[in-house]
Amino acid sequence: MTRSGTALLLLACALSARAAPVKTGVLRWGGDSAGGAPFVFQDPKDLAKTVGFEVDLAEALAAELGLKALFVQNQWDSLVPGLKRGDYDVVLNGLEITEDRKAEVEFSEPYYLTYEALTVRKNSDDIAALADLKGRRAGTLKGALAERLLARIAGVAVVGYDTQTMLYDDLALGRIDAVLLDHPAAVYYAIDPRLKNLPGRFGRMAYGAAIRKGDAQLLARVNAALARLMKSGRLREIYERWGIWNPVMAAAFVDDHPERRAEASAYAGYLAARGVRLGWRAKLAKYAGYVPLLAKGAVTTVELSLLAMGIAVVLGLALALMKLYGPMPVSALATVYVEVIRGSPLLIQLFLIFYGLPTLGIKLQPFTAAVLGLALNYGAYEAEVYRAGIQSIPHAQMEAAFALGMTRWQALRHIIIPQALRVVLPPTTNDFIALLKDSSLVSVITMVELTRVYGQLAGSTYDYMGIGILTALMYVLIGLPFVRLSRWAEARLAVERRPRIS
């Protein structure tokens, strides 16, 4: 086996090891912990722990099924595609039951009923209903039912957000005029003294557990388990603990045990955690506690970046040689590849690899798909860098090599490519730093890397500034050794530093 073949085999083994399948005996459920309270979020008192009423629901549901709950992180608007891919068995994350979603997945019986709440700033006395939003900017979550309700109102500029935290923060800062979102979110985020929830219920919605089409057995088991949890009063207890029991639920849960009441202990704990004001010493100690969590995401970022860049370098060099020295069909094919990949967004390419390929029978694990997507994208950019580097070497050197009896491959290997390496080293280093930062995009395919960890921590602590600076410093520290290594290599390869032949 050749060296390149051995390297590819080792790479395949490494990717397979990272993509080990989930063990049986568990209920894998998908959610987005960056979405915010009270659904699924990082515990402000222990950020290594995921909490929320749907976390409690998933554990209760799994116990009823005789399984162990296993949380799988994914971006909220990618939860349904991830379910269809088979990354988890069920979605529990405030997913509203709608007709268009029912065409894609099966829904359980509703486990929670609620309505939309309209939140405005404290001094906004001229907004009392949805009709008053005409000519104003209203925010909500992307893909939520509230987004559709707002879109039906003429003259409203609808602003979509990825997380609830940023949504209510922007309202408080005056960047938008109102927020329309599910009542549970308003209960937790409109406690800001600058905001107020308006009276009234807008619309009605039901959350359901989403299950893959055709999985009738799991659907029946989940429905039966939910019925038992409702009848036993366990569901009501969960909702009361989190402070989200509402009149709509009271009217629907006629068979539970109304004499049993649970204290809103989880909600009180959340309010207490938000109300804590720390001194600078306590803040520094808290930031030190964030470092292990960020470091774990940083390890994933480095692994992704190194593997992807290694493949991109080999692919880029191959494409450059194909364009410069290949026969016409091969050269044209390489050119088309480079232009198509450079001309389309990396995010779209990741979606196509992770969610599109399974429709063709090719299902890649998240880590493998992330490495492949980054490598294929940056391979196109590296191809142009290496092409320019090779062409910067005077053509006379190739002719001299031919005159000495060398083949084209020998001339490239021993004369042209070594010299081109010195030329392309700085831009290749820049590309690696860019890839390091672009690795944050792989969070859309269930990967939890450094930027995703930052989103989870900031969404739970509301400290975007301090944790953001800490995360940025971590990116700098990751990239610095590679920059130093590149400069050392440049100095070693510099023509001026080489001994002259007298």
C-alpha positions in Angstrom: 0.0 0.0 0.0 1.2 3.5 -0.9 1.9 6.2 1.7 -1.2 8.1 0.6 -3.3 5.0 0.7 -2.1 4.3 4.3 -2.9 7.9 5.3 -6.4 7.6 3.9 -7.0 4.3 5.7 -5.8 5.8 9.0 -8.1 8.8 8.4 -11.1 6.6 7.7 -10.4 4.7 11.0 -10.2 8.0 12.9 -13.5 9.2 11.5 -15.2 5.9 12.1 -14.0 5.9 15.7 -15.4 9.4 16.3 -18.7 8.3 14.6 -19.4 5.3 16.8 -23.2 4.4 16.8 -25.3 5.1 19.8 -25.9 2.1 22.0 -29.3 0.5 22.2 -31.6 0.6 25.2 -31.9 4.4 25.1 -34.4 6.9 23.9 -32.4 9.4 21.9 -34.2 12.7 21.8 -33.3 15.8 19.9 -33.3 19.3 21.1 -31.4 22.6 21.1 -29.9 23.6 24.4 -29.1 27.0 23.1 -32.8 27.8 22.6 -33.2 28.8 26.2 -35.5 28.4 29.2 -37.8 26.7 30.1 -37.5 24.2 27.3 -33.9 22.9 27.1 -31.0 24.9 28.4 -27.8 24.8 30.5 -28.3 25.0 34.2 -27.0 28.5 35.3 -25.9 26.9 38.6 -24.1 24.0 36.9 -23.4 24.7 33.2 -22.3 21.1 32.6 -25.9 20.0 33.2 -28.8 20.3 30.8 -32.1 21.2 32.4 -35.6 22.3 31.3 -39.2 21.0 31.5 -38.7 19.0 28.3 -35.6 17.4 29.8 -37.8 16.3 32.7 -40.4 15.2 30.3 -37.9 13.2 28.2 -36.6 11.4 31.4 -40.1 10.6 32.5 -41.1 9.4 29.1 -38.0 7.2 28.8 -38.7 5.7 32.2 -42.2 4.8 31.2 -40.8 3.1 28.1 -38.2 1.2 30.1 -35.4 3.1 28.5 -32.7 5.7 29.4 -33.0 9.2 28.0 -30.1 10.4 25.8 -30.0 14.0 24.7 -28.7 14.8 21.2 -27.9 18.4 20.5 -29.0 20.0 17.2 -30.0 23.4 16.0 -33.7 24.0 16.4 -34.5 24.6 12.7 -32.6 21.4 11.9 -34.4 19.1 14.4 -36.8 17.6 11.9 -34.2 16.9 9.2 -32.0 15.3 11.9 -34.9 13.1 12.9 -35.5 12.0 9.4 -31.8 11.2 9.1 -32.1 8.9 12.1 -29.8 10.9 14.4 -32.4 10.5 17.2 -35.7 8.7 17.8 -37.9 11.6 18.9 -37.9 15.4 19.0 -39.0 17.2 22.2 -38.3 20.9 21.9 -41.4 23.0 21.7 -42.2 21.7 18.2 -45.7 22.9 17.3 -48.0 20.5 15.6 -48.7 22.0 12.2 -50.1 20.6 9.0 -46.9 21.1 7.0 -44.8 19.4 9.7 -47.3 16.5 9.9 -46.5 15.9 6.2 -42.9 15.3 7.2 -43.1 13.5 10.6 -45.5 11.7 12.9 -46.7 13.6 15.9 -47.7 12.2 19.3 -50.8 13.4 21.1 -50.1 16.9 22.4 -48.0 16.9 25.6 -48.4 20.7 26.2 -50.9 23.3 25.1 -50.3 27.0 25.2 -50.8 30.3 23.3 -48.7 33.2 21.9 -47.8 36.1 24.3 -47.1 39.6 23.1 -44.3 41.3 24.9 -43.3 45.0 24.5 -41.2 47.5 26.3 -42.5 49.0 29.5 -43.1 52.4 28.0 -44.8 51.2 24.9 -48.4 52.3 25.7 -49.4 52.5 22.0 -49.3 48.7 21.4 -52.2 46.7 22.9 -52.9 44.1 20.1 -51.4 42.5 17.1 -53.0 45.0 14.8 -51.0 47.8 16.5 -47.8 46.2 15.1 -48.5 47.7 11.7 -45.5 49.7 10.5 -43.3 48.3 13.3 -40.6 45.6 13.7 -41.7 42.5 15.5 -39.4 39.6 16.5 -39.9 35.9 17.0 -38.1 32.6 16.5 -37.3 31.4 13.0 -39.7 28.7 12.0 -42.1 29.2 14.9 -45.8 29.4 14.5 -45.6 33.0 15.7 -43.6 33.9 12.6 -46.5 32.8 10.4 -49.0 34.8 12.5 -46.9 37.9 12.2 -46.4 37.4 8.5 -50.2 37.6 8.0 -50.4 41.1 9.4 -49.9 43.7 6.7 -47.2 46.2 7.3 -45.3 44.3 10.0 -41.5 43.8 9.5 -40.9 40.3 10.9 -37.4 39.7 12.3 -36.5 36.1 12.8 -34.0 35.0 15.6 -32.2 31.8 16.4 -32.5 32.0 20.2 -35.0 33.4 22.7 -32.3 35.2 24.7 -31.2 37.4 21.8 -34.8 38.0 20.9 -35.8 39.6 24.2 -32.5 41.3 24.6 -33.0 43.1 21.3 -36.5 44.2 22.5 -35.1 45.6 25.7 -32.4 47.5 23.7 -35.0 49.0 21.3 -33.9 47.2 18.1 -37.4 45.7 17.7 -40.7 47.0 18.9 -42.4 43.8 20.1 -42.0 40.0 20.5 -44.6 37.4 19.8 -43.7 34.0 21.1 -45.0 31.1 23.1 -46.2 31.9 26.5 -43.6 29.7 28.4 -40.8 31.8 26.8 -42.5 35.1 27.8 -42.9 33.8 31.4 -39.1 33.4 31.6 -37.8 36.2 29.5 -40.2 39.1 30.1 -39.1 39.3 33.7 -36.6 42.0 32.6 -37.9 45.2 34.3 -37.7 47.0 31.0 -40.4 44.7 29.5 -44.0 43.8 30.0 -46.3 41.0 28.8 -49.6 42.3 27.4 -52.8 40.6 28.6 -54.6 38.4 26.1 -54.0 35.1 24.4 -53.0 35.1 20.7 -53.6 31.9 18.8 -53.5 28.4 20.3 -50.8 25.8 19.8 -49.9 22.3 20.8 -46.5 20.8 21.3 -46.1 17.2 20.2 -43.3 14.6 20.2 -42.1 14.3 16.6 -41.3 10.7 15.4 -40.2 9.4 12.0 -42.8 8.5 9.5 -43.5 4.8 9.5 -42.4 4.2 13.1 -45.9 3.3 14.2 -44.7 1.1 17.1 -42.8 3.9 18.8 -45.6 6.4 18.2 -48.1 4.1 19.9 -45.7 3.5 22.8 -45.0 7.2 23.2 -48.8 8.0 23.2 -49.5 5.3 25.7 -46.7 6.6 28.0 -47.9 10.2 27.7 -51.4 9.1 28.7 -50.1 7.4 31.8 -47.9 10.4 32.7 -51.0 12.7 32.3 -53.3 10.4 34.3 -50.8 10.0 37.1 -50.4 13.7 37.5 -46.7 13.5 36.6 -47.0 15.9 33.6 -48.8 18.5 35.6 -46.2 18.2 38.3 -43.5 18.9 35.8 -45.3 22.0 34.4 -46.1 23.4 37.8 -42.5 23.0 38.9 -41.4 25.0 36.0 -44.1 27.6 36.4 -45.8 27.1 33.0 -49.1 25.5 34.0 -51.8 27.6 32.3 -55.6 27.7 31.9 -55.5 25.9 28.5 -53.7 23.0 30.1 -56.1 23.0 33.0 -59.0 22.6 30.7 -57.3 19.8 28.8 -56.0 17.7 31.7 -59.4 16.7 33.1 -58.2 13.2 34.1 -55.2 14.1 36.2 -55.2 14.8 40.0 -56.1 18.4 40.6 -55.7 18.0 44.4 -52.0 17.6 43.9 -50.0 20.8 43.6 -46.3 21.2 43.1 -44.3 24.2 44.1 -42.7 26.2 41.2 -39.3 25.3 42.6 -37.5 25.1 39.2 -38.9 28.5 38.2 -37.9 30.0 41.5 -34.4 28.5 41.1 -34.1 30.1 37.7 -35.2 33.5 39.0 -32.7 33.2 41.8 -29.9 32.4 39.5 -30.7 35.3 37.2 -31.0 37.7 40.1 -27.5 37.0 41.5 -25.0 39.9 41.2 -21.4 38.8 41.5 -18.3 40.8 42.4 -15.3 40.8 40.2 -13.5 38.0 42.1 -16.6 35.8 42.0 -16.9 36.6 38.2 -13.3 35.6 37.6 -13.9 32.3 39.5 -17.0 31.7 37.4 -15.1 32.3 34.2 -12.5 29.9 35.3 -15.3 27.3 35.6 -16.3 27.9 32.0 -12.8 27.1 30.7 -13.2 23.3 30.9 -16.5 23.4 29.0 -15.0 25.7 26.3 -11.9 23.6 26.1 -14.0 20.5 25.4 -15.5 22.4 22.4 -12.1 23.6 21.4 -10.8 20.1 21.2 -13.5 19.2 18.7 -12.8 22.4 16.8 -9.0 21.5 16.5 -9.7 17.9 15.5 -12.2 19.0 12.8 -9.8 21.7 11.5 -6.7 19.6 11.3 -8.3 16.6 9.6 -10.2 18.9 7.2 -7.2 20.9 6.3 -5.1 17.8 5.8 -7.5 16.5 3.2 -8.0 20.0 1.7 -4.2 20.3 1.1 -4.0 17.0 -0.7 -7.2 17.7 -2.7 -6.1 21.2 -3.6 -2.8 20.1 -4.9 -4.4 17.3 -6.9 -6.9 19.8 -8.4 -4.2 22.3 -9.2 -2.1 19.7 -11.1 -5.2 18.5 -12.9 -6.0 22.0 -14.1 -2.5 22.8 -15.2 -1.3 19.5 -16.6 -4.3 17.2 -17.1 -5.9 16.4 -20.4 -8.7 18.6 -21.5 -11.6 16.7 -19.9 -9.8 16.3 -16.6 -8.7 20.0 -16.6 -12.3 21.1 -17.3 -13.7 18.9 -14.6 -11.3 20.3 -12.0 -12.2 23.9 -13.1 -15.9 23.2 -12.8 -15.4 21.7 -9.3 -13.4 24.7 -8.1 -15.8 27.3 -9.5 -19.0 25.5 -8.2 -17.6 24.9 -4.7 -16.1 28.5 -4.4 -19.3 30.0 -5.7 -21.7 28.3 -3.3 -21.9 28.8 0.5 -20.3 26.4 2.8 -23.5 26.2 4.9 -25.4 24.9 1.9 -22.7 22.3 1.2 -22.9 21.1 4.8 -26.7 20.7 4.5 -26.4 18.8 1.2 -23.8 16.4 2.6 -25.5 15.8 6.0 -29.2 16.0 5.1 -29.2 15.6 1.3 -27.0 12.5 0.8 -29.2 10.2 3.0 -31.9 10.6 0.3 -29.4 8.8 -2.0 -28.7 6.1 0.5 -25.4 7.7 1.8 -25.7 8.5 5.5 -22.6 10.0 7.2 -22.1 10.5 10.9 -21.9 14.2 12.0 -18.1 14.3 12.6 -17.4 12.6 9.2 -19.8 14.9 7.4 -18.3 18.0 9.1 -14.7 17.0 8.1 -15.8 16.2 4.6 -17.8 19.4 4.1 -14.9 21.6 5.3 -12.3 19.7 3.3 -14.2 19.7 0.0 -14.9 23.4 0.4 -11.4 24.5 1.3 -9.8 22.1 -1.2 -11.2 24.3 -3.9 -9.6 27.4 -2.4 -6.3 25.6 -1.9 -6.4 24.5 -5.6 -6.2 28.1 -6.7 -3.5 29.0 -4.2 -1.3 26.1 -5.4 -2.0 26.8 -9.0 -0.8 30.3 -8.5 2.3 29.1 -6.6 3.2 26.6 -9.3 2.8 29.2 -12.1 5.0 31.6 -10.1 8.0 29.4 -10.8 9.7 30.4 -14.1 8.8 28.0 -16.9 12.4 27.9 -17.9 13.0 25.6 -14.9 10.6 23.0 -16.3 12.4 23.2 -19.6 15.7 22.8 -17.9 14.4 19.7 -16.2 13.3 18.2 -19.5 16.7 19.0 -20.9 18.3 16.9 -18.1 16.1 14.0 -19.0 13.5 14.3 -16.3 9.8 13.4 -16.8 7.2 16.0 -16.0 6.3 14.3 -12.7 10.0 14.2 -11.7 10.3 17.9 -12.5 7.2 18.7 -10.5 8.2 16.6 -7.6 11.9 17.6 -7.3 12.0 21.2 -8.7 8.7 23.0 -9.1 6.5 21.9 -6.1 9.3 22.4 -3.5 9.8 26.0 -4.7 6.1 26.6 -4.9 5.7 25.4 -1.3 7.6 28.4 -0.1 5.4 30.7 -2.0 2.0 29.2 -0.9 2.9 28.7 2.8 1.6 32.1 4.0 -1.8 32.0 2.2 -2.2 28.3 3.2 -1.7 29.4 6.8 -4.3 32.1 6.4 -6.7 29.5 4.9 -6.2 27.3 7.9 -7.1 30.1 10.3 -10.2 30.8 8.3 -11.2 27.2 8.3 -10.7 27.1 12.1 -13.3 29.9 12.4 -15.6 28.4 9.7 -15.8 25.2 11.7 -18.4 27.0 13.8 -20.9 26.4 11.0 -20.9 22.6 11.7 -23.2 23.2 14.6 -26.0 23.0 12.1 -25.3 19.3 11.7 -25.4 18.4 15.4 -21.7 19.0 16.1 -21.0 20.8 19.4 -17.8 22.8 18.9 -16.3 25.9 20.5 -18.8 28.5 19.1 -21.8 26.3 19.9 -20.6 25.9 23.5 -20.3 29.7 23.7 -23.9 30.0 22.5 -25.1 27.5 25.1 -23.2 29.2 28.0 -24.1 32.8 27.0 -27.8 31.8 26.5 -27.9 30.4 30.1 -25.9 33.1 31.8 -26.9 36.2 29.6 -23.2 37.1 29.7 -22.4 37.5 26.0 -19.6 40.0 26.6 -17.4 38.1 29.2 -17.9 34.6 27.7 -17.5 36.0 24.2 -14.1 37.5 25.0 -13.1 34.3 26.7 -14.1 32.3 23.6 -12.4 34.7 21.2 -9.2 34.4 23.3 -9.5 30.6 23.0 -9.7 30.8 19.2 -6.6 33.1 19.2 -4.7 30.6 21.4 -5.7 27.7 19.1 -4.5 29.5 16.0 -1.3 31.0 17.5 0.9 27.8 17.4 0.1 27.2 13.8 0.9 30.8 12.9 4.3 30.5 14.7 5.0 27.2 13.0 4.3 28.7 9.6 6.7 31.6 10.3 9.3 29.2 11.4 8.9 27.2 8.2 9.0 30.4 6.1 12.3 31.3 7.8 13.7 27.9 7.1 12.7 27.9 3.5 13.7 31.5 2.8 16.1 31.9 -0.1 18.0 34.7 1.6 18.8 32.4 4.6 20.3 29.6 2.5 24.1 29.3 2.2 25.3 30.5 -1.2 27.3 28.3 -3.5 30.6 30.0 -4.3 
